[in-house]
Amino acid sequence: MFNDAVDLRDFYDSPLGHLARRMIRRQVRGLWSDLRGQSLLGLGFATPYLRPFRGEAERVLSFMPAQQGVLHWPPEGPNLSALVDEGELPLEDASVDRIIVVHALEGTEQRAAMMSELWRVLAANGRILFVVPNRRGLWARFDHTPFGHGQPYTVGQLSRMLRDSRFTPTRTVNSVYTPPYVSGLLIRSAPAIERIGDRWFNTFAGVVMIEAQKQVYAIRRDRKRVLARARDLIASPRPTPAPAPRSLYLETACPTTFTDRLPKTHQTPGGDPACTLSP
């Protein structure tokens, strides 16, 4: 089940939300340092992570699932967000270069359809980034943040799911090691905690992030069928030419059945009948 868009907005306006946004943005920027000339789609509640790319990417769109609700974004300019069915995205095939999925995968009830649509709209050499709660992290255990709702994943579970959906995982990063408590001391210490966690405690990060690439296979003819067809052609008998008609004028022996009918003048001196050529 999805978190409500208003609740998500309020979370990112809170101190914990500011912390999560700052730490996750840092990792997203590390993965995607330059999107000039490319199109970017955010699915779920991805607007906190889309803003840094607005002045860089050629086009930025935000799709919010119908069960989550939609908010006007960005608030200071023309709307770039839309309410969609995550199982039927209103985009053409291979029309997006980059996709970031945040607060969507863990809440959807039509995961297979959503993954199929993401594969369809992503360009052949495009990249997609999933940001999901880490099953082993602290943030998935407390429901006062959006990362404590829905289906959390381990790195292994998310990687297998991506491969099953025809994506190839390329890079994995973790983020948000700071415990999800509203504490001024913890928030001020967050940069140091993140560095320590990144180095020693990857397993317990609050968020798992996996970048993947779309798999596109060349269409190949069935080799067995081709070989079977070739064998059939080789084994099939060639047409036998019809025998040439026998000329009556090339007979070298006279049928004995006509011997008695020949007159004596046509018999050889030895008594054998002479061969006559029938017209």
C-alpha positions, -999 to +999 in steps of 0.1 A: +000+000+000+013+034-009+019+063+015-002+093+009+015+121-011+006+147+015+022+125+043+053+121+021+056+158+016+052+165+053+079+139+061+104+156+037+096+189+054+106+174+088+142+172+102+143+135+096+131+140+060+158+167+054+184+142+067+172+114+045+169+136+014+204+150+019+220+116+023+201+099-006+207+129-029+244+127-023+244+090-035+221+097-064+245+125-076+274+102-072+258+077-095+245+102-120+268+131-122+258+145-156+224+141-173+228+169-198+208+162-229+189+133-213+153+128-202+146+118-166+114+103-151+107+099-114+081+073-104+066+073-069+074+102-047+107+111-064+104+149-064+129+155-036+155+138-058+145+152-091+150+189-083+188+189-087+184+177-123+158+203-134+184+228-148+205+200-163+184+173-179+167+180-211+133+169-197+122+160-162+088+143-153+073+131-121+047+103-122+028+096-090+007+064-086-030+069-084-033+052-049-006+076-036-021+108-049-004+137-067+009+171-058+017+200-081+054+201-087+075+222-087+054+246-067+071+276-081+066+268-118+047+250-145+034+216-133+057+186-142+039+159-123+010+136-133-012+110-116-008+077-134-015+040-131+019+025-125+009-006-145+001+015-176+025+044-180+014+071-205+047+071-225+059+057-257+083+027-259+120+035-252+112+072-246+131+079-214+169+078-208+169+077-169+143+066-144+144+069-106+119+049-085+114+061-049+085+052-026+069+031-053+083-005-055+077-013-018+040-001-020+027-013-053+002-041-056+010-047-093+047-051-092+051-073-123+030-049-144+049-019-131+083-035-138+072-044-173+061-009-180+094+005-167+113-018-190+091-008-219+095+030-216+133+029-208+156+035-237+179+006-248+210+021-232+190+037-204+196+034-166+171+030-138+177+036-101+156+019-074+156+034-039+139+010-014+139+004+024+166-020+035+151-051+052+180-053+076+182-016+084+167+003+114+145+026+092+124-004+080+115-012+116+099+021+125+066+032+109+070+070+117+089+073+084+078+063+049+107+038+048+089+018+075+059+010+053+055-015+025+078-043+014+115-038+023+142-056+004+177-069+009+203-063-018+200-099-029+162-098-031+162-066-051+189-078-075+170-111-082+138-092-088+155-069-113+171-098-132+137-115-133+123-082-148+149-081-176+172-055-159+209-060-153+221-046-119+252-024-125+259-006-092+248-009-056+251+018-029+236+021+006+226+052+024+210+066+056+229+050+085+218+075+111+191+060+133+156+074+126+153+094+158+145+131+161+177+142+179+197+173+173+229+155+183+222+126+159+213+150+130+245+171+136+266+139+137+250+124+106+279+131+082+303+113+104+278+084+110+273+081+073+311+078+066+315+052+093+284+032+081+295+034+045+329+019+054+319-007+080+282-013+083+267-015+048+243-043+058+225-020+083+219+010+060+184+024+061+181+025+023+193+002-005+199+018-039+205-003-070+212+010-105+203-013-134+204-013-171+178-025-196+185-059-211+178-060-249+183-093-267+188-097-305+161-118-322+176-150-333+161-178-355+156-211-339+188-230-349+172-264-344+143-255-367+167-242-393+188-274-392+157-296-394+145-278-424+179-282-441+179-319-434+144-322-449+156-305-481+186-328-483+167-360-477+138-353-500+141-374-533+149-355-564+124-358-593+134-387-616+133-376-653+109-395-675+125-421-699+130-410-734+105-427-759+119-457-776+122-452-814+106-480-834+134-476-860+162-485-835+149-520-828+177-546-834+156-578-830+123-587-844+096-600-821+092-637-826+055-634-823+055-619-858+078-646-875+050-667-888+034-637-904+065-629-926+065-642-962+092-666-973+110-639-994+118-621-961+135-650-944+172-654-942+191-682-960+196-700-927+159-702-922+157-674-896+133-646-904+149-614-915+142-584-894+120-559-910+115-523-899+080-515-892+070-480-903 
